[in-house]
Amino acid sequence: MQLAKRALAVQPSATLKTGQRAQELRDAGVDVINLSVGQPDFPTPTAIKDATVAAIRANQVDGYTATAGILPLRQAVADHLAATQHVSVTADQVVVTTGAKLALYALCQVVLNPGDAVLLPAPYWVSYSEQVKLAGGVPIEVAPTASLKVTPAQLEAAVTPATKAIILNSPQNPSGLVYTPDELRAIGEWAVSHDLLIVADEIYGDLIYDGQRPATSMLTLGTAIADHTVLVNGVSKTYAMTGWRIGYAVGPQSIVAALTTVLSHMTGNAAAVSQAAALAALTGDQTPVEQMRAAFQQRLDTIYPLLTALPGFQLAHKPQGAFYLFPDVHEAMRLKGTTTTDDFVAAVLDQAHVAVVTGAAFGLPNHIRLSYATDLDSLKTAMARLQTFMTTD
């Protein structure tokens, strides 16, 4: 049987591919330190688990829910935005999804027609381009400045009559960069002037370092920008709940209504038990969030100078958010005699037993991504292994 062209055009996730290869080596007895995975290494906070168990025992999560999600959870999302960003939205502007990834995928299905172009400022998360393709759209990479950010001038050079949307991620995966309010406002005003949809992926918004929290949301930058924006977020990163698979989208009611209709034929609803957990996360004690954020800050402060000391590794800036480092390794590749980052990443895994992800998957092939969402001892060991790798013939 011949497969659909849209399926054949999609590339597998580079992060999942690297993680699978690392696990294969571990299964073979190799001591691999996996820095390729984008998930917190902390357990979900106990209070969230306890509240979920209570909901199970009270028979509150045994059946279908509304496709858009239970009303208390949608209201909790609205209340959370009001408390953290001083943004006023209603529960009708919120739709709950099976992970933030599904929110992004379904949004592409809702807003894109075949041939519609979507601007992707590089570096960008690996799934953006493939989700655009699956909707029949055309992903357009926009090269960044030396600071790994884009400006309206660069976006203007890439826009065409076919352009429908821009996907902007801040704090960013893979670089950890955070756009300033002025930078976001300039991009937002530019997008409004072209009547483009702004997809604001703010999944790492609470993971901000050096005393600046939370990150500025696109929804805070005026009515015109907010009216052109769909915010995508979830509980995975902030609350160490990747396995619970709860994300959400917030935006104009017309788009949220269309998302809800499409989701009614895709998933029906996000798992009721996971919605109960997300409700507990958003409405409960936020102390564990700060504890995890502080641990990430400590890891960043420890690993950043060790990484920048590695021969051939260059960083444009110290990350301000998320839990990734995205060094330029073109000089390291030259020192090791490799010609592509794929070869370099493979050599790091096979010889140093450290799993990282090629930057090509994020639109910048001379870079690699390392996650510091693992324990401090493992991070120090990984840096020592990379130092040995880079200084050994």
N, C-alpha and C positions, 0 to 999 in steps of 0.2 A: 504494500500500500504506500502511495506517495503522501508524504507529510505536507501539511499546510506551509505555504511560503513564509508566513509570519513566524512560525515556529523555527523554521530553518534559518531565518535571518537573525535570531536572537543568540547572543553569546552567553555561556554559563557564567555564573557569578564567580569572579576571580577570588573573592574572599573565601567563599565556601569551598572552592577548588583547592586553595592553599591549605585550608583547615583540614580537608579530607586527606591530603597528602601527608600532613604532619601527623594525623592520627594513624595512618597506615604505618609510618615509621615507628610511632610509639607502640603499636601493636606488635611490631617486629622486635621490640626490646630496645629501641634507640631512645636516649634521653633527650627529647626534643622540648625546647621552650617555645610555646606557641604564642607569638605576638601578632597573629593575623586576625584574631577574632574580635569583633566589635561588641562585646557584651561585658557588663560589670562582673567581677569575680565574687561579689558579695552575695549572700543568700538574701532572698526577699525578707524584709523586716518581719519579725515575729508577730507584731500586732496585726499586720495585714493578713498573715496566715490564720491567725486566731479568729479574726472577723469573718474570714471566708469559711472556715470550718463551722462557725456558728450559723452562717447562712445556709450551709448544706444541711445541718442538723435541724434547722427550722423549716426545711422543705421549701426554701425560697428560690432555688436555682434549678428546679427539675424540669422546667418547660421552656418553650420558645419565649422570646421577648419581642418587643417591637423591633423592626429592622434597624431603626436609627439608634437603638439602645434604650435601656431603661431610663425613665425620666429623671430619677434621682442622680444618675451618673452624668447625664447631659447637663443637668443643672449644676452639678459639682464642677464640671469643666468650666461652665460660664462663671461660677463663683471664684474659681481658681484664677481665671484671667482677670477678674475684677480686683482680686486681692494682690496679685503679683504684678500686673501690668496696668491696672487702673483702666481697663477696657470694659465697656458695657456691651455684652451680647446676650441673646436669649437662648434658651434651651433649643428652640426651633432652628437655631443656626448651627447646631452641633449634630454630627453624626458619628457614631461609634463604630469602629471597624476592627477586623481581626488583624491587629498590628498596624502600625503606621505605614508599613509597606503596602498593605492593601488599600489604604486611603489614597496613596499616591497613584497606584495602579488604576483604581476605579475612577479617580479624577481624570486621568488621561482618557479613559474610555468615554467619559461624560462630555468632555470639552473639545476633543480633537476629532476633526474629520480627516480623511486621507489627504496627505499632502501638506497639512498644517505644520508649520515649523515651530520648534520650541528652543529657545536659547538656553544653553547650559554653560554658565560660567565655570571654567576649569580652574582648579580641580573640582570634580563633582562626584557624588556618590555613584557607585558602579551601576545601580539599577535604573537610574533616571533614563539613560539613553535607551535601554532595552524596553522599558515600559512605554516610552514614546513610540518606539517602533511597533510594539504590539497593538497600539491603537491606530496604526496607519500613519502616524506622524513622522516628522523628519527632525532628528536631533541635530542642533547646530552648536558646535563647540565654540566658545568665546575665550580666546587666550587671555590670561590675566597679566597684570603688571608684575614687576619684580617682587612686589609684596604679596603676590598670590591673590590679589583682589581685582575685581573689574570695576570700571568706571562707566558712566553714561556714554562717554566718547567711544569706548570700545564696543559697547552694546549698539550704538548708533551705526557703527561700521558693519555690524552683522545683521541688522534688522532688514526685513523685506516685506512686501505686501502679504506674503504668506505666513508671516510670523503671528502666532496666536498667543504665546505665553512665554514666561521666563520662570525657571525653577531656581530659587536662591536658598542656600543652606547656610545658616549662621546661628550658633557656632558650627563650624564646618567639619564635616567628614570628607576628606582625610587630613586636612592640615591643622585643625584646631583653631584657625583664625576666627575672629569675631569682627563683623562689620560694625563701625561706629554708628550712632544715630544719624549723624550728618551724611555718612556714606549711604546708609539705607534710604534716607529721605531723598537723596539725589537720584538714586536708582528708581525709587517708587514714583517720584514725579515724572521721570523719563518714561516709565512704563505707562503711566496714566496718559501722558501726552500721545502715546501710540495706541491707546485703548487695549493694552495687553493684560492678560490675567497674570497676576503674581502668585506663584505657588511658593509659600514661605515654609520651608521645612525647618522647624524649630525644636526638633526632638532633643537636642542637647542644651536647650536654653537655660536649664538650672545648673549645668556643670560649667561654671565660670570661676576663674581663678583671680588671685591678687585683689580680692575685695570688691569686684564688680559683678553683682548678681541681682536679678537675673539679666540675661541678655535682652536688648531692646527687641521688641516684637514689631513686625510690620503693621500690625493692627493699631499701634499707638501713634502713627505718624500722620494723622489727619483723616477726615472722612473720605476724601477722594481716593487716597491710597487704600484705606480699609475696604472700600467698596469694590476695589479691583483685586482683593487679596483673598486667597484661601489658605488659612494656616493649617499645617499638619503637625501633629504632636502625638504623644502617647506616654505611657507609664514605664516603658521598657528600660530606658537608660537612667532616669531620675530615681526610680524606686527598685532597681535591680529586678525587673520583672519581665525579662525578655521571653521566657517560656510561657507566660500567661497570655501573650498575644492580644494586647489591647492598644489600639491607637484611636485617633479621632481627627476629624476635619472640622474646621470652623470657618464659615464664610457666608456669603449672601444666601438668603433662603431659597432662591431659585436654583442655585447650584446644589445646595444641600438636599433639596427635594429630589433633584435628578439623581444625585448620588444614592439616596435612599432607595429609589426605584430600581436602579441598576443592582444594588446590593441585594435587593429582595430576590433576585434571580441568581445571585452568585453564592452567597453564604446564608441568606435568610436573616441571621443575626449573629453577632459575636457570642461566644460561649457565655451563658448566663453566669456560670461560676466565676469566670474571669472578670465579668463586669462587676460582680460583687466585690472582688478583690481590688479592682481599680477604684471603686467608690470608697473603699476603706483607705486606700492609699491617698487619695486626694483630700479626704475629709479628716484624716487622722493626724496623729502627732508627726510633725515634720522633722523632728530631731535626727532620725536615721539618715535623712537626706543630707543634712549638713555634715554628719559624721563621714558619710561616704565621699562627699565632695572634698572634705578636708584630707582624706586619705589619698584621693587622686592628686590633690595639690602637692602633697608631700612627695608622691612618686614623680610628678613632673619636675619638681625642684631638684630631685636627686638625679633623675635620668637625663635631663636636658644638658647639663655640662658634660656628662660622660659621653653623650652622643656627639656633641659638637667637637669633642676632642678626638674623635675617630678620624684617621687619615682619609681624606677624600669626601667626608660627609659635610654638607653645608645646609644650614637652615636660615631662611629669610627672616625668621622671627621666632621668639619663644611663644608657643601656643598659649592662647588665653582661655580656651574652652575645650569641651569634649574630652577625649582621652587618647589622642593620637599625636604622633610626630611624623612629619612628611619631608624628610631631607632630600636634597638634590644629591645624587650619588654618581653623576657623570664622571667626576674625577676618580672616585673610588672604583668605578668600572674600568677606567683606563689603567689604574694601578694594578688591578687584578687580571687584566687582559681579557675582559669580557666585552662584548659588543652590544648586548641588549640587556635591559633590566630583567627580562625573563631568565636569561642565563645567569645573571648576577644573583637573583633571588634563589635560583636552583642551587647555585654554589654555596650560598649562605646556609641553606637548609641541609645540604648533603655534607658539608665540611664543618660548619660551626654548629649545626643542629639547632638553628634558630629560624622559626618560620615567620616571614614577613610577606607583604603583598606588593606586587609590581605597581608602579605608578601609572603604567599604561592603561590600567583598568579605570583610572580616575581622570584620564585625559592628559596626563603629563608624564611621558615615558621615561624621563631621566630621574624620576623620583621613586622612592619606596615608602610604604606606610608601615609604621610600627604602632601597635596598641600598647598602652601602659595600664590596661585594665587587668593586671595580674599582680601578684604579691611582690613586695619590694625586693626580697631576696632573689626571686627568679629574674627580676629586671636587672639587678646588679650582675648576676651570673651571665645573663644574655649579653650585657655590654662588655663583660670581660671576654666572652667568646668572640664577639665581633672584633674586639681589639686584637686578639690573637689571630683571627682570620685575616685582618687587614695588614698585619705586620709579619706574616709568615708566607714565604714563597711556596 
